Every structure is written in C-alpha cells, then in structure tokens.
C-alpha cells in the first residue's frame, strides 16, 4: 500500500513497557512449567484458555473479532477508511513442549500493546489495524508447522490441515471443535479471506547474533530458504565378533561420512548457509551387533534458492559416493522445501528508520527460523522486528528476554505500523 508521509518521532505515542511485560507474564501462567517455561500445545485445553484470554483482552481494546475455519483469530481495530486493507501484525501463542514465555507470544502481545497505546492516546489510523493469532505455528502436536498461516497463504489446503492428527489420533478438525475455535470465516485467501495491506511480526531472535553484537533491534530483511530430508541407510546386521572389518555392511560407518558431508556442505556456503543433522536412529542399537540400518534427518538452509540447489546437488553427490561400493543402500527423501523469503524493502526501511530515530543499536539480519510472516509474505508486503534473547536460547524453558528490549521492539513495531496505516484526522 502507498506510504503516508513520515510522522516525526516526537509525535509517536509511546508504548507502556510495564503493561506489555505484565501481559506477557499473565499469558505465561497458562501452561507454566516448574522450570519457568511454558507447555501450551496447539489446540489443547491450555491453548483454549490462552485464546480465551486474548479474546477478552482484544474485546476490551475495542476490537472486532473473527475466527476462521482453521482457528486463526483476527482482532480488528477500525480505521477512518474501511475500504483500505488492514495493516496487520501478530504471531502465535502455541508453544513447544518445553517452550518459553516469549517465542510467538511476544509478537501477539506486542501487537496488542500497539492497539492499547493507540487507544490511550486517541490515535486513529486511516487503514484498519488487525492483530492475528495464527494456529499451530510450532507444529509440536500437529504437522505441518505454521499451519494457520500456511492455509491462509495457500501453501496447503484447509482439508489437508484439518485432517492432520496427533500421536493419539486426534485430528485438527476434532481438536478445534473440542476447544470451541472452529470458526466460520474463510481461512484461505482463495476462499475469500481478507488480504492485508501489509504485515509486521515482532519476535525474539531465537539465536545469538543480536546479543553478541550488542544490538537491540534486528531489522529482518528476509528468511532463509529450507530443504529437509529423511535419509535411511540399509546394510546388514551381523555379529560384532566373528565378522571381519572388510566384510561388513555397516550402515553406521557408511552414515558417518554423509553426516560429516552435511556440515562440510554448509561450511562451503558460509556465511549464508546452515546444515544440521538433528535426529539419528540406529538399528538394532545393540552393543555387539553391527548396525544394519541408520536413519537420520538433514536440515539445509540458505539465503538464496541457488545456494539451496547447490547444497542439494552436493548432498546427492555424497550419497552416490557412499553407494558406490555396493555394500549399503541409501534412500534420500526430500520432505520439506521453503524457498527463501525476502521481505518488502519499504517496510524493512520503516523498521530500520524507527530504530534509528530512537538511537537504538540495530543491524540487518536474516531469520534462520520459519515464522508465520514467511507465509504471509507470499500474499502481502511483510517485515519483521527482532529483539535479542538471552544466550540466543529458544525452544527451551529457560528462554529469556530483557523487558527494555521487548519494549524497544514494540515501540519500533508501533511506529512502523502507524506510518504504514497512516494517521487519521
């Protein structure tokens, strides 16, 4: 959407840091764990309680609420020109099983604080503002991850998402009905869901870069593309004693150079790439038996698609070399592909300018993690605001962030949204 004239920093209302912190701590009580974290899995009863609290808070802020067919919640604050598409923000409130207080939750409650602050100061925007709570971003209970925003953006169908089941066989459709958040509104743009004029997401970095550099604001220019694989090597189990080394079909020994190749491939693309073997299973996993089967995962990430393609080719070459001696078979299955997601330069500039106005140390940064903003960026101009988290730790109960950093990110979010939506008379 067209940019209004910039508003001087002195004319921007200031958010209430204490209220933002208090809201984060209140939400964190729902599903609180003994180690200070949060376990609030998507579409559980704890998720219902958190959703109910958000709905109450948004209603008290004067918002109009709607819930769509995949359970996404949208709270809209009126603009002076209702014909304009909304300038939106938001994130998620579901957590990992051993999650923290800030992952996702900060983006939702920073957005709520923006709306509350504008109410406090009687500020009207020209375009409406919309606050989103996306369903099942984490993917801990149901797959695919980033489910609500993925359905919205058309990455996969509503029916595919509703049919997904957890380990107990409960479907997303049944879980939404059980917690009362199976909405009637269209969930996908293709089915008539409203398109945003712009979208911003505030988030903790979930990595160590900002803390290491001493910067308070990460100006997120985009998100890394991702390719994930499942790898299975099949050899032959045999007795560890009688079987000579040269006659073994040892799947684990064949897997080791492949795992090392994952690291080498990513380092060859430094500093733009990541390569991780995150899960390994050895069969039969017995002390005196030669492993007959090894399964492991590969996670490749890169800033550009050509780099991802090079990494894919290098992995396939490494697989071919392992198979060349004929002793072990290798099955390589691609399971996830997210292309790199560049964010909108104009919105990124607004985030950068807001940080500079307040003298906040900031740097451009690329998100190494997936976020709902990645899917929304396929449908509307998008940007993200990062703030540091302690020791770069996330997806962990000890996840932590400093209140003043959270407040700074929220202030930047407010100003970027206000300048994008325009200030009404």
Helices and strands as residue ranges (DSSP letters): G 9-11, H 17-28, H 45-60, E 64-67, E 73-77, E 87-91, H 105-120, E 129-133, H 147-153, H 158-163, H 172-179, G 189-191, E 198-204, H 209-213, E 217-223, E 225-234, E 238-239, G 245-247, H 251-268, E 273-276, E 280-283, E 289-290, E 293-302, H 305-323, E 329-338, E 341-342, H 345-357, E 362-367, H 372-376, E 382-387, G 390-392, H 403-421
